[in-house]
Amino acid sequence: MYRKLIYNFGIGMEALGQNRLRAFLTSLGIIFGVASVIAMLAIGRGAQAEIIEQMELLGANNIIINPVLEQEEGDLAEEEESTDAEAGEESGLANRFTPGLSMQDVTSLNRLPQVDYVRPEIVIESIAIRKGRKRSNKLVGVTNEFFEELDQPLIEGRLFNEAQHNYGYPVCIIGSAIKSRFFPKDEPIGKQIKCGHLWLTVVGVMAPRHVSREVREELANLGIRNYDFDIYTPVKTLLLRYENRALITAKDVQDANRRRRRSREIENYHQLDKVVMRVSDVSYIRKIAEVSNRMLSRRHNEVVDYEITVPEQLLAQRQRTMEIFNIVLGAIASISLLVGGIGIMNIMLASVMERIKEIGLRMSIGATRKDIILQFMSEAVAISVSGGLIGILLGLGLSYVIRVFADIQTIVSTWSVILAFFVAVLIGLIFGIYPARRASAQDPVVSLRSN
């Protein structure tokens, strides 16, 4: 049995060897199909890896609360007819006092169950100066949980101690890009850098964070800065020594509302620029987000001047979109394999018509229908296997070219290579069956009479 199989396979290979060009052209569909499947799946897997990287940066267990402008409601006609004297009597949410997002909110949210910590964040624009060099940057008021959450260790120095946190010491931790800019040859720990009107002592340097350009752009859309260019100081330091937007009275808010109605200028009255809640168990994240929304709504006098975002939901939706995108890419690439299979069947049918006399001669000297089927099936499988192997090499090379020249992350997985090759061989078998059966159905007497 094995000898007959090998013998018929050898006859098929001999037939292909006599028509090398035609066999190669037939296999082109398989080659490009396998290469495109591998490349498209590599692009999709790279995109999924970027989503995972974003999730690690944002934190899957985090709830992010951002301040927004006070939402106003009412009729336009009433607003146009109102005067400054009547401003205090107008109805609608615009006249309700709200303290904005503040440290008191952080204290209240910290009391919720299943919450590991709630960290505030304040960002102000500033100018960093040292030894005749200056650069615009962001001064960020944070707590030590900020650095622990990033899982971004300090390459030099240490985190803020308890006294620096509680009493607002003029200290800072700088990003790696700030160190390169202002301390190219010096050891920054213990030295000072002027940020705004105040000199801050450097106590630590963050490690650089290496992310792709696509991830940086996506994080910017989600409100995540490039940490390497920031200077970090304790929240208390920023509130005591720089700016505290919460130190206003109700009259100040009313005056600001009047000015805003006149000039349409936007004034930020929030003490904090971001609040991040770390939930201990991700299964509670939606419930805690709902409870937090109700709590903040009461504290802010029913004024919707905050926005609660759950990154897990955002990124899960984006991942679902990418999965659909990958399916579409795989389907488009599979069309090439289908076209390649049709090409194999077409060429094999033409080969049957050309080799009718050969088929008749083999059958007349004792070859069975099964022998003829094995011969033509072996030719189809050989074309598919050789095309699949060449396609794998082309797909690997194409993925590398895309990563290097198009700056798109690609990850070639073993299962995608195996899948593409298996499908290529399967297509050769499927589309080779009909021509092989047609060849075996020839009448040897009629075949021998054909020219």
N, C-alpha and C positions, 0 to 999 in steps of 0.2 A: 504494500500500500504506500509506504513512504517512498519507495523507489519510483513508483508510478507518479506520485506527486512531484518529486524532484525532477523527474524526466519531463513532465508536462510544463513545469515551471521553467526548465532550461530552454524548451522550445519557444516559450513565450518571450524569454529574455533575448533569445537569438533574433526573433522577429523584431523586437524593439531596437536591437543593435543595428539592424539593417535600415531602420528609419529613425535615426537619432534626432534629426531636426524636427520631424513631425512629433516625436515623443516629447521633446523639450517644449515645443510650442503648446502641446496639449497640457503639459504640467504647469504652464505659467499661471493659469487660473488658480490652481491649488497653491502655488508658491506665494502669490500676492494675497490670496485669501488667508493663509496661515499667518503671514507676516502682519497683515492688517489686524487680525484678531489679537495677536500678541501685543502689538503696539497700542491698540485701543484699550485693551484691558490694563496695560501698564499705566496709561494715562489716568484711567479711572481709579486704579489702586493708589496712584500718587495723590490724586485729589482727596481720596478718603484719608490718606495719611496726613494731609494738611488739615483736614477737619479735626482729626484726633489731636493734632498739635495745637489747634485753636482751643479745643475743649480743655486741654491741659493748662493753657495760659489763662483761660477764663475761670476754670474750675467748675466741674459738673455739679458740685453741691452748693454752688453760690446762688444767692438772690441779690441782684443789683438794683439799687434804688437811686434814681437820678432826679435832680430838681428840674422842674419845667416852669415856664411862665404861668402866672395865675390865669386861669381860664375865665373869660368874661362872657356873660350872657345878658340879653336884654334886647329891646327894640332900638333900631337905629334912630327912629324919629325921636324917641324919648332922650336918647343921648345927645342929639343935636340941640334939643330944646332946653336941656338942663343947664343950670348956671352953677358957679362955684358955691353959692349959698345953699343950693338945693342938692349939692353933691352928697352930703351926709345922709339925705333922706331917700336916695334912689334905691330901688329894689334890685335884686340880682346878686350874684356871687362876687361881683367886682368890688363891693364895699365891705365884704366880710374880711375881718382881720385874720391873717394867717402868719404864724411865726416863721414859716418856711422850714426847710430841712435843717435840723439843728442837732446839737449834742444831746439835748433832752430826748429827741427821738431815738438816738443811739442807746441811751440808758433804758428807755422803755422797751425797745426791741430786744435788748439783751436779756430781759426777764422771760422771754418766750421759751417754752420747752423745746428740746431737740435742736437748740441753736448753740453751736460751739462758741462763737464770738460774733460780734458786730463791730466792724472797723469803719471809722469815718475817713474821709479823704477830702482835702482842700487843695485846689490848684490855683495859683496866681501867676501872672506873667511877671517876669523879672529880668534883670540884667546881671550876669555873672562877670566879675572883674577880678583880675589878679595879674600883677606885674606887667601892666600896660596892655594886657589882652582883655577883650570883653566879648561876650556873646549873649544874645537873647536866649532865654531858657525858661523852663517852668519850675517854680519852687512848689514842691508838693508836701503838704502836711499829712503824715501817715503815722500809724502805729507799727510795732514790730510784726504784727500779724500780716502786714502787707508783704514783707519779704519772705515769711514762711509760706504764704499762699502761693507766691510765684515759684517756690522751690528753686530760687536763684541764689546760691550762696554768695557770701562776701569773700572776695579774693584777698582782701586786706582789712584789718581792723575788726570791729565788732558792731553789734546792734546797739540801739539806745538802751541805757540802763533806766531803772525806775525813777531815779531823781531827775534825769534829763526829761523824761516823759511828764512827770507830775509838776515840775516847776518851770518848764519852758526854757531850758538852757539853750544858748545859741550854738547848737551843734548841727551837723549834717552828715548824711551819707551820700556820696556822689556816684553817678553812673560811670561806666567804663569810658564812654566817649568824653565826658567832662574831664576825667583824669588825663586822657591822652591830649586834650586841648590845653589844659592849664597846668598840668604837672608832668610834662613830657620826660623830664630827667630827674625830678624831685620825688621824694617819698611823701605822699599826701597826708598820711596819718599825723595828726597833731598840728598841721599847718592850717592857715585860714584862707578863706575865699570870700570875697564880698558879694553878697546876693541882695540886690536892691540897696537899701540904706544901712544894712547891718553886716558885720563880719561874722561868719560862721566857722567854727572849728570842725575840720573833717575828722570823723571817728571811724569811717568805713568806706569801702569801695565795692560796688556791686560787680559781679562777674558779667561779662558780655553775654548777650542773648543772641544766638545765631538762629534766625528764622528766614525763610525764603521771602522773596519780594511779594509774592501773591498773598502769603500769610500776613505780612505787614500791612498790605492794603486792606485786607479783610478785617484785621483787628482795628484799623483806623476807622472803618465803617461801624464797628461795634463799640467805638469809644475807647479803645485801648491805645495808649500812647507808646512811643518808642522810649522805653525806660532808660536806655543808655545815655540819653541826653538830658536827663532830669537831675535835679538836686532835691534830696529828701530831708525833711526836718520834722521833729515831733509836732503833732497837731497843736499841743499847748503852746509851743514856741511860735507857730504861725499866728495863732489867735491872739496871743499876748503882745507880740513884738511886731507883727506886720498888719494884719487886717482881720477884723471880726465884724462881719456884716450883720450879726444879730444884735449889736448894740445900737438899737434904734427904738423909738417910741411909736405908739399908735398914731400920734399926730404926724410923725415923719412919714409913715406909710400913707396916710391920707393925702399929705402934700405931694408925695411921689405919684399917687394915683391921679391927682389933678394935673401934675406935669405930664404924666403919660397920656392922659386924654387929650391934652393940648398938643403936645409935640410928637406923640406916638413913639417916644423913646422907650427902650426896654431897660429896666433897672433890675439888677440881681439883688434880691433881699435875702437869699438863702445863706445860712452860715456855712453849710457844707456843700461840696460839689459832687459828692458821691458817698453812698453808704453800701457796704458789702456785708451780707449776712452769710456765714458759713453754717450749713445745716449738717448735722451729724449723720443723718440717714436720708438718702436721696428720695426714698419713698414718701417722705413727709414734705417734700419741697413745695408742692403745689398748695397743700393745706396751710403751710406756714406763710406762703405768699398771700393767700386770701386773708388770713388773720392779720398779717402786717398791714394789708391795705385798709382793713376796717379800723385798725388802731390808728394809723396815720390820718385817716379821714376824720376821725373824732378829734385828734389833736390839732388838725389844721382847719377846724371849723367847717368841715364839708367842702373845702376848697381843693380842687384837684390840681395841686401845684407840684406833683411828684409823679414819677413813672417807675413802675416795678417791672423789671425784666428778669426772666429766668433763662440764662444762657443755654441750659440743657434743652429747653424747648426750641430755642432758635437754631441751635446746631443740629438737633435731631431732625428738624424740618429740612435744613440744608443738606444733611446727610441723605435723607429720603429723596430729595431732588437729585443728588448726585448718583444715587443708586438707579433711578429711572434713566438718568443721562447715560450711565454705563450700559444699561440694558439696550438703549437705543444704539449706542456705539457698537456694541457687540452684534446686534442684529444687522446693522449696516455692513460691518465687516464680514458677517457670515454670508451675506449675499454673494460676495466674491467667491467663497467656497462653493456655493450652490452653482454659480456660473461655471466654475471650474469642473464640477461634476457633470454638468450638461455638456461641456466641451469634451470630457472623456467619453461620454456615451456617443456623442456625435462622431468622434474620430474612430471609435471602436466599431460603430455601425458601418462607417465607410471602409474600414479595414476588412470587415466581414465580406462586403461586396467585392472588394479587390482580391480576396484570397479564397473565393469559393472553390476554385480548382484544387488549391492546397488542402482545403478541408475535405473535399471529396476523395483526394488521394489518401489522406490519413485514415479516413473511415473505411476505405476499400481494402486497406492492408491490416485492418483489425482494431483501429481506434474506436472506442465507444463514445457515446454522446457525453458521458461524464468526463472523458479525456479532453474533448473539445471545450467543454465548459471550463475545466480547470486551466486549460491553456489561455483562453481569452480573459478569464478572471485574474490569472496571474499577471497578465500584461496591465490590466487596469489597476491592480493593487500596486504593482511596481511603479507605475506612473505616480500614483498617489503618495506612496512612501517616499520616493525620491523628491517629489515636489514638497512634501511636508518637511523633510529634513532641510532642504534649501530654504524653505519658508521660515523655519525656526531661526536659522542664522540671519536671514534678512530682517526678521522681526526684532531680534536682539540688537542688531546694528541700527535699525530705525529708532528704537526706543532710546538708544544712547545719543543719536543725533538730535532727537527732539529735546532731550534733557540738556544737552550742551548748547545747542544753537538757538532753540526757542525758549530756553529758561523755564521749562515746564517740568515739574517733578514727575518722574516715571519710575515705577517699581514693577519689575518683571517677576512674577511668582511662578513657582514650579508647576502648580496646578494649571495655570493658564497655558503653559507650553504643552503639558501633557494633553489637556483638553483639545487644543488646536490640532495637535498631531493625530489624536484619536479620531476626531471628526473628519480630518482629511482622509484617513484610511477607510473610515466607514463610508464616506461618500464614494470613494473608489469602488468599494464592494457593491454598494447599492446601484450605482450608475453603470457598473460593469456587468450586472446580472442579465439585463435584457439583451445586450449584444451577444453575450456568451450563449444564452439559450437560443437565440436566433441562429447563431452559427451551428449549434449542435442539431438544430432541426432540419438542416439541409439534407436533401436526398443525395447520397453519394453518386448515383448514376447520372442524375441531372447535373450535379456539380462537375463531374468529369467531362461532360459534354460542353460545358461553358468555355468561352474563349478568354 
